[in-house]
């Protein structure tokens, strides 16, 4: 196995003894937190509340400018990198999707909010100080509850997190002028979830419509609000992963092509060049300069 140059961080489920799928920290109090260090991947959800500083946060190729009052919504398994322009501090809520999904018996629950798995709106919002401080009070309540865990703490933690998710979604929808408070289209939600779990193995729209039991035309009609077709979304997700492998692993182009389930490297090369106007090798060499 070749070296993976990208640090991967998984959720520490038993950090506090019994299993707990939520955590809360403040960057300035956490030596291990990765600000202005090498890029990394996290296997869980994060909501970051910037309380000090400004700079840029990279989520794969997406540039997120931040300042005091910025709130970022980061989905799992995407490359992250901080480029702070001034000393940065923030509160961070970390959680596994199942922490909230299990309570509602709904494995699409987190996907219903517009900010974690969006494809045509930013992964952040900027809150007025009045609202921002009110959210921080709730975040601190989560942090304090985790510090002083009781037998019923997981119930209280879920309720506070649920409150924040709803309030932040309302603000996000208003700020980015999105129609509808919660994303209710079940077929689209299921497709996005399937895509995140299967994009390495399943490259064709038909692979997903067969599982969903719907037609390609119907799926694309439902995806109009994203401004992209199902095929566009699949290709985009594969490209994100391909770029990550080229930049942050020592795998050869051939090894990457097979890892991403291309039948042969030539097909991967054509796919990559069509979407980027560059070959995988050229992209890798230019990025490493």
C-alpha positions as CSV (number, residue, x, y, z in Angstrom):
1,X,0.0,0.0,0.0
2,X,1.4,3.4,-1.0
3,X,1.6,6.2,1.5
4,X,-1.4,8.4,1.9
5,X,-0.2,11.9,2.4
6,X,-3.5,13.2,3.6
7,X,-4.2,12.9,7.3
8,X,-7.4,11.1,8.0
9,X,-9.3,11.7,11.3
10,X,-12.1,9.4,12.5
11,X,-14.6,10.0,15.3
12,X,-13.5,8.9,18.8
13,X,-16.7,7.3,19.8
14,X,-15.6,6.3,23.3
15,X,-13.6,9.4,24.2
16,X,-15.8,10.0,27.2
17,X,-16.2,6.3,28.3
18,X,-19.5,5.2,26.9
19,X,-20.3,5.7,23.2
20,X,-21.1,9.3,22.4
21,X,-21.4,10.4,18.8
22,X,-21.1,14.1,19.4
23,X,-18.3,16.3,20.7
24,X,-17.7,20.0,21.0
25,X,-14.4,21.9,21.3
26,X,-12.8,25.3,21.1
27,X,-9.8,25.5,18.8
28,X,-7.7,27.6,21.2
29,X,-8.1,24.9,23.9
30,X,-7.3,22.0,21.6
31,X,-3.6,21.6,20.7
32,X,-4.3,18.9,18.1
33,X,-6.7,20.9,16.1
34,X,-5.4,21.5,12.6
35,X,-5.3,25.2,11.8
36,X,-2.7,26.2,9.2
37,X,-1.3,22.6,9.1
38,X,-1.3,20.0,6.4
39,X,-4.7,19.3,4.7
40,X,-6.8,16.6,6.3
41,X,-10.0,14.5,6.0
42,X,-12.6,14.0,8.7
43,X,-15.1,11.2,8.6
44,X,-17.9,13.1,10.4
45,X,-19.9,16.3,10.2
46,X,-18.6,19.6,11.6
47,X,-20.2,23.0,12.2
48,X,-17.6,25.6,12.8
49,X,-18.4,29.0,14.5
50,X,-15.6,31.5,13.9
51,X,-15.2,33.7,17.0
52,X,-11.9,35.3,16.1
53,X,-9.8,35.9,13.0
54,X,-10.1,35.8,9.2
55,X,-8.8,33.8,6.3
56,X,-9.7,31.1,3.9
57,X,-10.9,27.5,4.5
58,X,-10.7,25.0,1.6
59,X,-13.2,22.2,1.2
60,X,-11.7,20.2,-1.6
61,X,-11.5,22.9,-4.4
62,X,-14.2,25.1,-2.8
63,X,-12.9,28.4,-1.2
64,X,-14.7,29.5,1.9
65,X,-13.8,33.0,3.1
66,X,-14.2,33.3,6.9
67,X,-14.3,36.1,9.5
68,X,-15.7,36.5,12.9
69,X,-19.4,35.5,12.7
70,X,-18.9,33.0,9.9
71,X,-20.5,29.6,10.4
72,X,-19.3,26.7,8.2
73,X,-21.1,23.5,7.5
74,X,-18.7,20.7,6.6
75,X,-19.8,17.2,5.4
76,X,-17.8,14.1,6.0
77,X,-15.0,12.7,3.9
78,X,-14.0,15.9,2.1
79,X,-10.5,17.4,2.1
80,X,-10.1,20.3,4.5
81,X,-7.4,22.9,4.8
82,X,-7.1,26.1,6.9
83,X,-5.3,29.2,5.5
84,X,-5.6,31.7,8.3
85,X,-4.6,35.3,7.7
86,X,-4.9,36.2,11.3
87,X,-5.0,34.3,14.6
88,X,-8.1,32.2,14.4
89,X,-10.4,30.8,17.1
90,X,-13.7,29.0,16.8
91,X,-16.1,26.6,18.5
92,X,-16.6,23.3,16.6
93,X,-19.5,20.9,16.9
94,X,-18.5,17.4,15.7
95,X,-21.0,14.7,15.2
96,X,-21.8,11.4,13.4
97,X,-24.9,11.5,11.2
98,X,-26.4,8.6,13.1
99,X,-26.4,10.6,16.4
100,X,-29.3,12.6,15.1
101,X,-30.7,10.1,12.5
102,X,-31.1,7.3,15.0
103,X,-33.3,9.5,17.2
104,X,-35.6,10.4,14.3
105,X,-35.4,6.9,12.7
106,X,-34.6,8.7,9.5
107,X,-31.3,8.0,7.7
108,X,-31.9,10.9,5.4
109,X,-32.4,13.4,8.2
110,X,-29.1,15.3,7.9
111,X,-29.6,15.5,4.1
112,X,-32.8,17.4,4.6
113,X,-30.9,20.5,5.6
114,X,-29.6,22.7,2.8
115,X,-26.1,23.4,4.0
116,X,-24.2,20.0,4.3
117,X,-24.8,18.4,0.9
118,X,-25.6,21.4,-1.3
119,X,-24.4,21.6,-4.8
120,X,-25.2,25.1,-5.8
121,X,-25.0,27.2,-2.6
122,X,-22.1,27.9,-0.3
123,X,-21.1,25.8,2.7
124,X,-21.2,28.8,5.0
125,X,-23.2,31.8,6.2
126,X,-22.3,35.0,7.9
127,X,-24.4,35.7,11.0
128,X,-25.2,39.1,12.6
129,X,-23.5,39.4,16.0
130,X,-26.8,39.2,17.9
131,X,-27.7,35.9,16.3
132,X,-24.2,34.6,16.3
133,X,-23.8,35.1,20.1
134,X,-27.2,33.4,20.7
135,X,-25.9,30.3,18.7
136,X,-22.6,30.4,20.7
137,X,-24.6,30.2,23.9
138,X,-26.2,27.0,22.7
139,X,-22.8,25.6,21.5
140,X,-21.3,26.3,25.0
141,X,-24.3,24.5,26.5
142,X,-23.4,21.5,24.4
143,X,-19.8,21.7,25.4
144,X,-20.6,22.0,29.1
145,X,-23.0,19.1,29.0
146,X,-20.4,16.9,27.4
147,X,-17.9,18.0,30.1
148,X,-20.4,16.9,32.8
149,X,-22.1,13.9,31.3
150,X,-25.1,12.4,33.0
151,X,-27.2,9.3,32.2
152,X,-29.7,11.4,30.2
153,X,-27.2,13.7,28.5
154,X,-27.5,12.2,25.1
155,X,-31.2,13.3,25.1
156,X,-30.4,16.9,26.0
157,X,-27.5,17.0,23.5
158,X,-29.7,15.8,20.7
159,X,-32.3,18.4,21.5
160,X,-29.8,21.2,21.5
161,X,-28.2,20.1,18.3
162,X,-31.6,19.7,16.7
163,X,-32.5,23.2,17.8
164,X,-29.3,24.6,16.3
165,X,-29.7,22.6,13.0
166,X,-33.2,24.1,12.5
167,X,-32.3,27.6,13.5
168,X,-29.2,27.6,11.3
169,X,-31.1,26.1,8.4
170,X,-33.7,29.0,8.6
171,X,-30.9,31.6,8.5
172,X,-29.1,29.8,5.7
173,X,-32.3,29.5,3.6
174,X,-33.0,33.2,4.1
175,X,-29.4,34.4,3.5
176,X,-29.0,32.3,0.3
177,X,-32.6,32.9,-0.9
178,X,-33.6,29.2,-1.1
179,X,-37.2,28.2,-1.6
180,X,-38.5,25.8,1.1
181,X,-37.2,25.5,4.7
182,X,-36.3,21.8,4.6
183,X,-35.4,19.7,1.5
184,X,-38.3,17.3,1.2
185,X,-37.7,15.7,-2.2
186,X,-37.1,12.1,-1.1
187,X,-35.8,10.8,-4.4
188,X,-33.2,13.5,-4.6
189,X,-32.2,13.0,-1.0
190,X,-31.8,9.3,-1.6
191,X,-29.8,9.9,-4.7
192,X,-27.4,12.3,-3.0
193,X,-26.9,9.8,-0.1
194,X,-26.3,6.9,-2.5
195,X,-23.9,9.0,-4.5
196,X,-21.8,9.8,-1.5
197,X,-21.6,6.1,-0.5
198,X,-21.2,4.6,-4.0
199,X,-19.5,7.1,-6.4
200,X,-16.3,5.1,-6.6
201,X,-18.1,1.9,-7.8
202,X,-21.1,3.3,-9.6
203,X,-20.5,5.8,-12.4
204,X,-23.7,5.6,-14.5
205,X,-27.0,7.3,-13.7
206,X,-28.8,4.0,-14.4
207,X,-26.8,2.4,-11.5
208,X,-28.7,4.8,-9.2
209,X,-32.1,4.9,-10.8
210,X,-32.3,1.1,-10.7
211,X,-31.8,1.2,-7.0
212,X,-34.2,4.1,-6.5
213,X,-36.8,2.5,-8.8
214,X,-37.3,5.7,-10.9
215,X,-36.4,6.8,-14.4
216,X,-33.4,8.9,-15.4
217,X,-35.7,11.6,-16.8
218,X,-37.7,11.8,-13.5
219,X,-34.5,12.1,-11.5
220,X,-33.1,14.8,-13.7
221,X,-36.4,16.7,-13.4
222,X,-36.2,16.6,-9.6
223,X,-32.6,17.7,-9.7
224,X,-33.4,21.0,-11.6
225,X,-33.1,23.0,-8.4
226,X,-29.4,22.0,-8.2
227,X,-28.8,23.3,-11.6
228,X,-27.0,20.1,-12.6
229,X,-28.0,16.7,-14.0
230,X,-27.5,13.4,-12.2
231,X,-24.6,12.7,-14.6
232,X,-23.0,16.1,-13.8
233,X,-23.2,15.4,-10.0
234,X,-21.7,11.9,-10.4
235,X,-18.8,13.2,-12.6
236,X,-18.2,16.1,-10.2
237,X,-17.9,13.8,-7.2
238,X,-15.6,11.4,-9.0
239,X,-13.4,14.3,-10.1
240,X,-13.1,15.6,-6.5
241,X,-11.9,12.2,-5.4
242,X,-9.5,11.9,-8.3
243,X,-7.9,15.2,-7.6
244,X,-7.5,14.3,-3.9
245,X,-5.8,11.0,-4.9
246,X,-3.5,12.7,-7.3
247,X,-2.4,15.4,-4.9
248,X,-2.3,13.6,-1.6
249,X,-1.2,10.0,-2.4
250,X,1.8,8.4,-4.1
251,X,-0.5,6.1,-6.1
252,X,0.2,5.9,-9.8
253,X,-2.4,7.2,-12.3
254,X,-3.1,3.6,-13.2
255,X,-3.6,2.6,-9.5
256,X,-6.0,5.6,-9.0
257,X,-8.0,4.7,-12.1
258,X,-8.6,1.2,-10.9
259,X,-9.3,2.4,-7.3
260,X,-12.0,4.6,-8.8
261,X,-13.4,1.7,-10.8
262,X,-12.4,2.7,-14.3
263,X,-12.0,-0.3,-16.6
264,X,-8.6,1.0,-17.8
265,X,-6.3,4.0,-17.2
266,X,-7.0,5.3,-20.7
267,X,-10.7,5.8,-19.8
268,X,-9.7,7.6,-16.6
269,X,-7.3,9.9,-18.5
270,X,-10.1,10.8,-21.0
271,X,-12.5,11.4,-18.2
272,X,-10.1,13.7,-16.3
273,X,-9.0,15.6,-19.4
274,X,-12.5,16.2,-20.6
275,X,-13.5,17.8,-17.2
276,X,-10.2,19.7,-16.5
277,X,-8.5,20.2,-19.9
278,X,-5.5,18.6,-18.3
279,X,-4.1,15.0,-18.0
280,X,-3.8,13.5,-14.5
281,X,0.0,13.5,-14.7
282,X,0.1,17.2,-15.8
283,X,-2.4,18.1,-13.0
284,X,-0.2,16.3,-10.4
285,X,3.0,17.9,-11.6
286,X,1.6,21.4,-11.7
287,X,0.1,21.1,-8.3
288,X,3.4,19.9,-6.8
289,X,5.4,22.8,-8.0
